[in-house]
Amino acid sequence: MSPRKVHPSYGDEEMQTPEKLEFERLLQQFDYAFKRGEIVRGSVIALESNGALIDIGAKTAAFLPNKEVATPYATAQAALKPGEDFDFYILFEEDEDGQLTLSLRRVQTAQNWNKLEELMNNDIVVQCKVTAVVKGGLLVDVMGLRGFIPSSHLRVKQALEELVGQELPAKIINLDRQRNNIILSHRKMIAEQMAEQRKDLFSKLHEGVVVEGEVVRLTDFGAFVDLGGVDGLLPLSQMSWRWVEHPSDILSIGDVIQVEVIGIDHDKQRVSLSIKGQHADPWNEVTKELGLGDEVEGTITRMKHFGAFVEVYPGVEALLPSKDINEYEHRKATKLEVGQSIKTFVVKFSPDERRISLSFTPLSDDYNRGPREHQPANVE
């Protein structure tokens, strides 16, 4: 018997029903073999207590465990909604029930690494959440990834333990995806922020302006005052018309004070400040109150080997020579001390040179005192 001939326009399909064709078409939709490590698009179809069911076009809905949700602290119920579409990483291939296991966390982790790299390259500030204090610094969560801020890259006033749970802005200074290593710097961000503040502040500052500032540091030679991003120097000599032995005698760290700008160095970004410049010079006033030959009561402010300084008018000190002190102490059988009030006579008066000399012995009547405004500037 000769072989059966088949008409070219006919084949096996001629023997299939429309229902069979439709069934084969549906089966072909699931012909693709999903492999571990692939990225697939899927839609959330149901939320369960331990995860979520995801439609990725497989024969069976895939499963997303809670631990593979985007953030380490979220559950599917808290992070997802039915109908939402995401890219998923195939964590495990089909089990005995034909179900694939997915991870959303791994996809978003990879995406966040890319975002962090872009942020680092563009020198953009990122927000970190402090999770723990460890030896040498802080562990932080940055976009779901673990980062580290070394102690040397922190600029905070409070104790490190108080920062746990708080948001901290920082800049990425090192990123190593292979070693899962992210190093950040809070200090760099603050330094750059302060540089911008300094630039803005220096454009507004000028000599003679009075500004408010906070005392942030005391030294033997003066105090540093934060003007809002710029630390200005308030020298010891500019604190008061009165003698000041040490800044701590009149100032404390944290004091908010009014200071006058008396000098600006734009190249070195330094500002010199003054308090006493805001008040009248007492040497311009003392001539109205004191004159040569006057008896005056004052307070000893300092004792030196060559004599004692006596405040004879607020902010004005006169010198009582050691010779007069020795004679007085011998005659009175007593010792003069700082803080003691004494009565003396003005024997030399030179306000232009800011010098007044005192003595326990009054001037002789040979001196023509006359009106104060016509007194000689200095008497030797």
PAGU-922271 format. One line per 4 residues: for each residue x, y, z of N, C-alpha, C. Coordinates in steps of 0.02 Angstrom, whole numbers. Example, Ala and Ser with C-alpha at 12.3 -4.5 7.8 and 13.67 -1.06 7.14 Angstrom:
<rs>
660 -284 390 615 -225 390 660 -165 390; 642 -112 354 684 -53 357 645 2 394 .
</rs>
This chain:
<rs>
44 -59 0 0 0 0 45 61 0; 25 104 -43 65 166 -49 52 211 12; 103 252 30 95 298 89 38 346 78; 8 366 135 -49 413 133 -22 482 117 .
-53 514 68 -33 581 49 -70 633 91; -35 685 109 -66 739 149 -68 800 106; -126 831 102 -133 892 62 -92 948 94; -59 986 53 -16 1039 82 -54 1087 127 .
-116 1098 115 -154 1147 155 -181 1116 219; -167 1052 228 -192 1018 287 -134 988 325; -142 975 386 -91 942 427 -126 914 488; -87 907 542 -118 881 603 -169 929 631 .
-158 995 617 -204 1045 645 -275 1033 622; -279 1000 561 -346 988 534 -384 939 578; -346 901 620 -376 853 664 -391 882 733; -365 947 748 -373 977 814 -435 1021 816 .
-466 1022 874 -525 1064 883 -503 1133 907; -544 1184 901 -527 1251 927 -511 1250 1001; -545 1207 1039 -531 1203 1111 -460 1179 1124; -438 1128 1083 -370 1104 1092 -318 1157 1075 .
-331 1196 1024 -284 1249 1004 -278 1302 1058; -333 1319 1087 -332 1370 1140 -294 1344 1201; -303 1279 1216 -269 1249 1273 -193 1250 1263; -172 1234 1200 -100 1234 1185 -72 1305 1190 .
-112 1353 1167 -88 1423 1171 -77 1444 1244; -122 1425 1287 -115 1441 1358 -54 1407 1389; -43 1344 1368 15 1308 1395 80 1341 1373; 82 1369 1313 143 1400 1287 162 1462 1328 .
111 1493 1360 125 1551 1403 172 1532 1460; 168 1471 1483 208 1449 1540 266 1405 1519; 283 1409 1455 338 1370 1429 406 1394 1453; 409 1457 1474 474 1486 1493 498 1455 1558 .
562 1436 1559 591 1406 1619 624 1461 1661; 593 1478 1716 620 1531 1760 682 1504 1797; 736 1544 1797 799 1523 1826 816 1567 1887; 850 1534 1934 873 1571 1994 922 1626 1973 .
913 1685 2004 957 1742 1989 929 1789 1937; 874 1770 1903 845 1814 1853 802 1868 1886; 793 1923 1851 749 1977 1872 686 1973 1830; 628 1969 1864 564 1964 1829 516 2018 1854 .
469 2036 1812 418 2084 1831 358 2046 1859; 331 2070 1915 274 2036 1944 226 2084 1977; 166 2058 1991 113 2098 2021 90 2064 2086; 81 2104 2138 57 2078 2202 -16 2058 2194 .
-32 1995 2211 -101 1973 2204 -135 1958 2270; -93 1943 2323 -123 1929 2388 -71 1937 2443; -93 1959 2501 -49 1967 2559 -66 1913 2610; -14 1882 2638 -22 1831 2689 18 1850 2750 .
8 1815 2804 42 1832 2867 118 1825 2862; 140 1778 2821 212 1765 2815 243 1791 2751; 203 1827 2710 230 1854 2648 176 1875 2600; 191 1868 2534 142 1888 2484 147 1841 2424 .
90 1835 2389 88 1796 2327 95 1844 2269; 139 1824 2221 156 1869 2166 143 1833 2099; 110 1868 2054 99 1841 1987 155 1864 1942; 197 1815 1919 251 1832 1872 242 1797 1805 .
182 1768 1795 168 1734 1732 188 1661 1733; 203 1634 1791 220 1563 1797 157 1522 1805; 163 1455 1806 105 1412 1812 71 1422 1880; 113 1437 1930 88 1446 1998 111 1514 2024 .
71 1545 2066 91 1609 2095 155 1600 2135; 202 1646 2127 266 1643 2163 256 1671 2234; 303 1655 2278 297 1676 2348 354 1724 2367; 335 1778 2401 384 1828 2426 382 1825 2502 .
433 1797 2535 433 1794 2609 442 1864 2639; 418 1872 2700 424 1937 2734 497 1961 2737; 543 1914 2750 613 1933 2757 645 1957 2692; 610 1945 2636 636 1968 2572 599 2029 2546 .
560 2061 2590 528 2124 2572 583 2178 2572; 566 2236 2545 617 2287 2530 661 2307 2589; 633 2319 2648 673 2341 2704 677 2285 2756; 730 2282 2795 738 2227 2842 687 2226 2898 .
651 2281 2908 604 2285 2963 531 2281 2941; 518 2278 2875 450 2281 2849 421 2211 2840; 356 2207 2841 320 2146 2822 284 2161 2757; 262 2108 2723 225 2118 2661 163 2160 2672 .
130 2148 2730 68 2185 2745 83 2260 2753; 141 2276 2780 157 2347 2792 186 2380 2731; 219 2342 2687 256 2373 2632 221 2369 2565; 175 2320 2556 147 2308 2489 71 2315 2488 .
45 2325 2427 -27 2327 2417 -43 2285 2356; -100 2248 2357 -120 2209 2298 -126 2254 2237; -101 2228 2180 -105 2266 2118 -41 2304 2102; 4 2312 2151 67 2347 2139 115 2303 2099 .
152 2334 2053 200 2299 2012 272 2315 2034; 314 2263 2035 384 2273 2053 428 2226 2012; 492 2240 2013 541 2192 1986 563 2148 2044; 565 2081 2031 583 2034 2083 643 1992 2061 .
681 1971 2111 738 1927 2100 716 1856 2116; 730 1808 2070 712 1738 2083 763 1709 2131; 741 1697 2192 785 1673 2245 793 1597 2242; 737 1562 2231 739 1489 2224 692 1469 2167 .
714 1417 2130 672 1391 2077 613 1351 2106; 572 1324 2062 511 1290 2083 524 1235 2134; 482 1235 2187 485 1180 2235 441 1123 2212; 427 1074 2255 386 1016 2235 315 1036 2217 .
294 1095 2241 227 1118 2223 228 1163 2162; 286 1171 2132 292 1212 2072 294 1288 2087; 310 1305 2149 309 1376 2169 381 1404 2173; 389 1463 2143 453 1499 2146 456 1544 2207 .
515 1554 2234 525 1601 2290 561 1663 2265; 533 1721 2283 559 1785 2256 589 1828 2312; 626 1877 2290 654 1927 2336 646 1997 2305; 614 2040 2342 610 2110 2322 670 2149 2351 .
692 2127 2409 747 2160 2444 810 2161 2401; 825 2104 2369 887 2100 2330 886 2147 2270; 828 2153 2239 823 2198 2182 833 2270 2205; 797 2288 2258 802 2358 2281 871 2372 2312 .
902 2320 2341 970 2329 2366 1017 2347 2310; 1012 2311 2255 1054 2325 2196 1039 2395 2169; 975 2412 2167 956 2479 2143 983 2533 2190; 980 2520 2256 1004 2569 2304 1080 2577 2302 .
1116 2523 2288 1188 2530 2277 1202 2577 2219; 1163 2569 2166 1173 2613 2108 1156 2686 2126; 1103 2695 2165 1084 2763 2186 1137 2794 2230; 1164 2754 2277 1215 2780 2322 1279 2798 2283 .
1295 2758 2234 1354 2774 2193 1345 2840 2157; 1284 2850 2131 1269 2913 2097 1272 2972 2146; 1245 2962 2207 1246 3015 2257 1318 3032 2278; 1360 2980 2284 1430 2993 2302 1466 3031 2246 .
1456 3010 2184 1489 3043 2128 1468 3115 2120; 1406 3130 2141 1381 3199 2136 1387 3237 2202; 1420 3205 2252 1433 3238 2317 1369 3264 2349; 1318 3222 2351 1253 3241 2378 1243 3212 2448 .
1213 3250 2491 1200 3229 2561 1147 3174 2562; 1159 3123 2604 1110 3069 2614 1088 3069 2687; 1028 3045 2699 1002 3039 2767 1015 2969 2794; 1045 2964 2853 1059 2900 2884 1020 2894 2949 .
1002 2833 2966 970 2820 3030 1020 2782 3073; 1037 2811 3130 1086 2780 3175 1054 2718 3207; 1088 2660 3198 1061 2598 3224 1099 2572 3285; 1164 2589 3291 1203 2564 3348 1267 2603 3356 .
1291 2604 3419 1357 2632 3434 1406 2574 3440; 1460 2576 3401 1510 2523 3402 1579 2554 3414; 1628 2512 3424 1696 2537 3435 1718 2576 3373; 1735 2638 3384 1761 2679 3329 1711 2720 3292 .
1646 2715 3310 1597 2756 3275 1525 2733 3281; 1487 2745 3227 1415 2730 3226 1398 2685 3167; 1354 2636 3178 1323 2599 3124 1259 2635 3104; 1248 2641 3038 1189 2677 3015 1154 2637 2960 .
1090 2650 2952 1052 2622 2896 1044 2678 2844; 1069 2665 2784 1064 2714 2730 1032 2679 2670; 970 2697 2657 931 2668 2602 928 2592 2606; 919 2566 2668 913 2495 2679 979 2458 2682 .
1035 2494 2675 1101 2463 2678 1137 2486 2740; 1184 2443 2763 1220 2461 2824 1282 2502 2808; 1289 2559 2842 1347 2602 2833 1381 2615 2899; 1439 2647 2895 1478 2661 2955 1504 2732 2953 .
1496 2768 3009 1524 2835 3016 1577 2832 3071; 1641 2840 3053 1694 2838 3104 1688 2898 3152; 1711 2889 3213 1708 2942 3263 1743 3005 3239; 1798 2996 3201 1835 3054 3175 1796 3093 3123 .
1741 3064 3099 1700 3098 3048 1633 3119 3077; 1631 3126 3143 1570 3150 3176 1582 3219 3204; 1532 3262 3200 1534 3327 3233 1467 3338 3267; 1461 3310 3326 1399 3315 3364 1416 3335 3436 .
1368 3367 3469 1378 3390 3537 1356 3339 3589; 1304 3299 3573 1278 3252 3622 1317 3187 3622; 1305 3146 3673 1337 3081 3678 1313 3037 3621; 1357 2992 3596 1341 2951 3539 1280 2907 3552 .
1273 2883 3614 1216 2839 3630 1149 2875 3620; 1150 2941 3627 1088 2980 3619 1067 2985 3546; 1112 2967 3500 1097 2973 3429 1061 2912 3401; 1061 2856 3437 1030 2795 3412 956 2808 3399 .
935 2790 3338 865 2801 3318 853 2867 3284; 903 2911 3285 895 2977 3255 921 2978 3183; 896 3026 3144 920 3037 3076 981 3082 3078; 1031 3065 3037 1093 3103 3036 1113 3115 2962 .
1119 3177 2940 1141 3190 2871 1216 3177 2864; 1237 3151 2807 1308 3136 2797 1322 3133 2722; 1387 3129 2707 1409 3120 2638 1449 3055 2632; 1440 3021 2576 1475 2958 2565 1546 2973 2543 .
1595 2943 2578 1665 2954 2561 1698 2891 2534; 1666 2833 2543 1693 2771 2514 1637 2720 2505; 1637 2688 2446 1585 2640 2429 1618 2579 2398; 1610 2520 2428 1638 2458 2402 1584 2405 2402 .
1554 2395 2343 1497 2349 2338 1519 2277 2351; 1577 2258 2327 1600 2188 2335 1610 2171 2409; 1635 2219 2447 1646 2206 2518 1588 2229 2561; 1535 2253 2528 1476 2276 2564 1495 2330 2616 .
1535 2377 2593 1565 2427 2637 1545 2497 2616; 1512 2534 2662 1492 2603 2650 1519 2646 2707; 1563 2693 2692 1590 2739 2742 1563 2809 2729; 1538 2840 2781 1508 2906 2774 1541 2956 2821 .
1531 3020 2807 1559 3073 2849 1507 3126 2864; 1493 3134 2928 1449 3187 2951 1488 3253 2955; 1552 3248 2974 1594 3307 2981 1604 3342 2914; 1613 3304 2860 1623 3333 2794 1562 3374 2774 .
1503 3347 2788 1442 3383 2771 1437 3447 2811; 1452 3444 2877 1449 3503 2919 1501 3555 2897; 1562 3532 2881 1615 3578 2861 1596 3615 2797; 1567 3580 2749 1546 3612 2687 1487 3659 2698 .
1443 3638 2743 1386 3681 2760 1410 3745 2794; 1458 3738 2839 1485 3796 2874 1524 3841 2826; 1557 3811 2777 1593 3851 2727 1546 3895 2688; 1487 3867 2672 1436 3907 2637 1409 3962 2683 .
1399 3945 2746 1375 3994 2794 1427 4050 2804; 1491 4030 2807 1544 4080 2814 1546 4127 2755; 1540 4098 2695 1540 4138 2635 1483 4189 2635; 1425 4165 2655 1367 4209 2658 1375 4262 2713 .
1401 4240 2771 1409 4286 2827 1461 4339 2813; 1517 4319 2782 1570 4368 2767 1546 4421 2717; 1498 4402 2675 1472 4451 2628 1429 4504 2662; 1406 4488 2724 1363 4535 2760 1400 4574 2814 .
1457 4547 2837 1493 4579 2891 1533 4640 2867; 1537 4689 2909 1580 4747 2896 1599 4778 2963; 1654 4813 2963 1679 4843 3025 1628 4893 3053; 1619 4888 3118 1573 4934 3151 1505 4904 3166 .
1487 4849 3132 1422 4818 3143 1423 4779 3209; 1368 4781 3246 1361 4744 3308 1318 4682 3295; 1344 4623 3313 1309 4561 3300 1304 4520 3364; 1260 4472 3363 1251 4427 3421 1290 4362 3408 .
1322 4337 3460 1358 4275 3453 1359 4235 3518; 1380 4172 3512 1384 4128 3570 1456 4111 3586; 1475 4118 3648 1543 4102 3670 1552 4026 3666; 1601 4004 3626 1611 3932 3617 1678 3907 3645 .
1725 3953 3656 1790 3931 3683 1825 3988 3718; 1857 3973 3774 1896 4022 3812 1969 4003 3812; 2013 4052 3801 2085 4040 3803 2117 4094 3846; 2182 4088 3857 2217 4138 3897 2217 4206 3864 .
2214 4207 3797 2219 4270 3761 2152 4299 3738; 2097 4263 3751 2032 4289 3730 1978 4236 3728; 1926 4251 3691 1869 4205 3684 1850 4200 3611; 1828 4140 3590 1802 4131 3523 1726 4132 3526 .
1698 4170 3481 1626 4182 3480 1597 4158 3414; 1549 4112 3416 1516 4087 3355 1464 4139 3332; 1475 4165 3272 1430 4215 3244 1378 4185 3198; 1374 4119 3197 1326 4085 3153 1361 4053 3095 .
1416 4016 3110 1454 3984 3057 1525 4009 3053; 1539 4065 3085 1606 4094 3088 1624 4107 3160; 1683 4082 3181 1707 4096 3248 1752 4157 3247; 1729 4210 3280 1769 4271 3286 1808 4272 3350 .
1864 4308 3350 1906 4312 3410 1892 4377 3447; 1875 4369 3511 1867 4425 3556 1929 4427 3600; 1977 4471 3585 2039 4473 3625 2025 4495 3697; 2070 4475 3740 2064 4494 3811 2061 4569 3819 .
2101 4605 3779 2104 4678 3785 2041 4713 3761; 1997 4676 3725 1936 4706 3699 1873 4686 3737; 1883 4653 3794 1825 4629 3831 1795 4683 3875; 1836 4725 3902 1811 4776 3948 1862 4832 3955 .
1837 4892 3973 1883 4947 3988 1919 4934 4053; 1888 4892 4095 1921 4871 4157 1973 4817 4141; 2020 4808 4187 2070 4756 4179 2037 4687 4188; 2051 4642 4141 2025 4573 4145 2085 4526 4146 .
2090 4487 4199 2146 4441 4206 2139 4381 4159; 2077 4354 4155 2063 4296 4113 1991 4301 4089; 1978 4277 4027 1909 4281 4000 1856 4251 4047; 1875 4198 4082 1827 4165 4127 1805 4210 4184 .
1841 4266 4195 1820 4312 4248 1754 4346 4232; 1739 4353 4167 1678 4388 4148 1634 4350 4098; 1661 4295 4069 1623 4258 4019 1622 4183 4036; 1570 4149 4010 1565 4076 4016 1547 4047 3949 .
1568 3985 3936 1549 3952 3874 1473 3945 3871; 1444 3964 3815 1371 3962 3807 1339 4030 3815; 1376 4080 3841 1348 4148 3848 1332 4176 3779; 1275 4208 3772 1257 4243 3711 1269 4318 3723 .
1313 4347 3683 1335 4416 3695 1331 4458 3631; 1329 4523 3640 1331 4571 3585 1404 4592 3575; 1429 4585 3514 1498 4603 3499 1501 4648 3437; 1550 4691 3437 1560 4736 3380 1617 4709 3336 .
1607 4709 3271 1659 4688 3224 1709 4745 3216; 1772 4733 3234 1823 4786 3229 1876 4770 3177; 1874 4709 3148 1922 4691 3097 1900 4630 3059; 1912 4629 2992 1895 4572 2950 1953 4557 2903 .
1974 4494 2903 2025 4471 2855 1991 4421 2809; 1971 4444 2750 1933 4401 2704 1976 4343 2678; 2040 4355 2668 2084 4302 2641 2090 4245 2691; 2101 4261 2754 2109 4210 2805 2044 4193 2840 .
1990 4229 2821 1924 4219 2851 1927 4224 2926; 1953 4280 2950 1958 4293 3021 1921 4358 3038; 1889 4356 3096 1851 4414 3119 1875 4433 3189; 1888 4497 3199 1907 4521 3265 1848 4558 3295 .
1837 4547 3360 1777 4572 3393 1795 4615 3454; 1745 4652 3477 1755 4694 3536 1690 4701 3574; 1696 4703 3639 1638 4720 3681 1645 4792 3705; 1704 4809 3726 1714 4875 3756 1703 4931 3706 .
1712 4917 3641 1701 4968 3590 1630 4993 3587; 1584 4954 3616 1513 4975 3615 1497 5025 3671; 1545 5037 3714 1534 5081 3771 1582 5141 3768; 1561 5194 3799 1602 5255 3798 1669 5243 3830 .
1720 5274 3801 1788 5269 3829 1790 5307 3895; 1802 5272 3951 1801 5306 4016 1856 5359 4023; 1908 5354 3983 1962 5404 3986 1938 5471 3959; 1886 5470 3919 1857 5533 3895 1812 5565 3947 .
1791 5525 3995 1745 5549 4047 1781 5566 4112; 1838 5533 4123 1871 5541 4188 1895 5613 4200; 1910 5649 4145 1934 5718 4154 1880 5763 4182; 1817 5742 4176 1762 5782 4203 1752 5769 4278 .
1782 5714 4301 1771 5693 4370 1832 5700 4414; 1892 5696 4384 1954 5698 4422 2000 5753 4397; 2043 5776 4441 2092 5826 4422 2156 5817 4462; 2207 5848 4439 2271 5846 4472 2265 5872 4543 .
2291 5834 4592 2288 5853 4662 2227 5830 4699; 2177 5804 4663 2115 5781 4696 2128 5720 4741; 2092 5719 4795 2090 5659 4835 2038 5612 4805; 2055 5548 4798 2010 5502 4765 2010 5435 4802 .
1951 5406 4806 1945 5339 4836 1939 5287 4781; 1978 5234 4786 1976 5183 4734 1987 5114 4763; 1982 5064 4718 1990 4994 4738 2051 4964 4705; 2092 4930 4744 2151 4897 4717 2129 4838 4674 .
2151 4838 4611 2132 4785 4564 2188 4736 4551; 2251 4760 4555 2308 4716 4542 2368 4740 4584; 2408 4691 4604 2469 4706 4640 2528 4681 4599; 2576 4725 4585 2636 4709 4548 2697 4728 4590 .
2756 4705 4567 2817 4720 4606 2833 4795 4605; 2809 4831 4554 2823 4903 4548 2768 4947 4577; 2713 4916 4598 2659 4955 4627 2592 4921 4623; 2540 4958 4639 2471 4932 4639 2429 4973 4590 .
2385 4937 4553 2338 4972 4510 2273 4981 4549; 2249 5043 4546 2190 5062 4584 2138 5090 4536; 2078 5060 4536 2024 5086 4494 1995 5148 4527; 2008 5207 4497 1986 5270 4526 1923 5297 4492 .
1904 5265 4437 1843 5282 4400 1825 5219 4360; 1761 5203 4352 1743 5141 4316 1781 5134 4250; 1825 5084 4247 1863 5072 4186 1930 5108 4182; 1946 5148 4233 2009 5186 4233 2050 5165 4294 .
2111 5143 4279 2157 5123 4332 2215 5172 4337; 2235 5186 4399 2293 5229 4412 2345 5187 4449; 2407 5210 4445 2462 5173 4476 2484 5205 4542; 2485 5165 4594 2513 5185 4659 2581 5151 4665 .
2636 5189 4660 2704 5160 4659 2719 5119 4722; 2765 5072 4714 2784 5028 4770 2815 5067 4828; 2849 5123 4812 2879 5163 4865 2826 5189 4913; 2770 5215 4886 2715 5239 4927 2683 5182 4966 .
2678 5123 4933 2648 5066 4967 2690 5045 5027; 2756 5042 5017 2801 5020 5071 2797 5068 5130; 2796 5133 5115 2792 5182 5169 2726 5177 5207; 2672 5168 5169 2606 5163 5199 2601 5101 5243 .
2624 5043 5217 2619 4981 5254 2663 4983 5318; 2720 5017 5313 2764 5023 5371 2732 5067 5424; 2703 5122 5401 2673 5171 5447 2610 5142 5480; 2570 5106 5440 2506 5080 5465 2512 5009 5494 .
2569 4979 5484 2580 4910 5507 2526 4863 5479; 2515 4869 5413 2463 4829 5380 2486 4814 5309; 2452 4768 5277 2468 4750 5208 2410 4769 5162; 2426 4801 5107 2375 4816 5057 2361 4753 5016 .
2296 4743 4999 2276 4684 4962 2229 4701 4905; 2226 4657 4856 2179 4665 4800 2107 4665 4828; 2067 4712 4805 1998 4719 4827 1989 4769 4883; 2045 4792 4911 2042 4840 4966 2029 4910 4939 .
1987 4948 4975 1972 5017 4957 2019 5064 4994; 2051 5111 4958 2098 5157 4989 2086 5228 4962; 2109 5277 5002 2106 5347 4981 2176 5371 4965; 2183 5403 4906 2248 5428 4885 2238 5496 4852 .
2293 5525 4828 2291 5589 4793 2319 5581 4723; 2290 5618 4676 2314 5617 4606 2374 5663 4602; 2433 5634 4586 2494 5675 4583 2520 5682 4512; 2498 5639 4468 2513 5646 4396 2451 5628 4357 .
2435 5668 4307 2372 5659 4271 2383 5672 4197; 2384 5619 4157 2394 5624 4085 2344 5581 4048; 2282 5605 4042 2230 5565 4010 2245 5549 3936; 2282 5595 3902 2299 5580 3832 2343 5519 3826 .
2385 5508 3875 2428 5449 3877 2398 5393 3918; 2338 5405 3945 2302 5356 3986 2344 5336 4047; 2370 5387 4080 2411 5375 4139 2390 5421 4196; 2383 5390 4254 2370 5428 4316 2415 5397 4370 .
2450 5440 4407 2491 5417 4463 2461 5442 4528; 2466 5399 4579 2436 5414 4644 2491 5417 4698; 2471 5446 4753 2515 5447 4811 2472 5457 4873; 2499 5432 4930 2464 5445 4993 2480 5516 5018 .
2527 5548 4987 2546 5616 5005 2517 5666 4956; 2479 5715 4979 2449 5764 4933 2502 5809 4903; 2485 5840 4847 2529 5889 4815 2536 5950 4860; 2593 5983 4855 2603 6045 4894 2560 6100 4864 .
2551 6153 4902 2510 6209 4879 2543 6247 4822; 2606 6230 4805 2640 6266 4750 2608 6250 4683; 2572 6191 4678 2540 6174 4614 2478 6216 4603; 2473 6245 4545 2413 6283 4527 2365 6236 4493 .
2318 6212 4532 2271 6162 4504 2225 6194 4453; 2192 6247 4472 2148 6282 4425 2092 6238 4399; 2053 6264 4350 1998 6225 4321 2026 6162 4287; 1990 6107 4292 2014 6042 4267 2028 6044 4192 .
1986 6080 4153 1995 6079 4081 2059 6116 4060; 2089 6155 4107 2150 6192 4089 2211 6165 4125; 2205 6105 4156 2261 6077 4192 2314 6052 4143; 2377 6053 4164 2429 6025 4120 2417 5951 4110 .
2435 5926 4050 2423 5856 4033 2465 5810 4075; 2525 5831 4093 2569 5787 4131 2613 5828 4177; 2625 5805 4234 2668 5839 4282 2722 5790 4302; 2782 5806 4289 2840 5762 4305 2872 5787 4370 .
</rs>
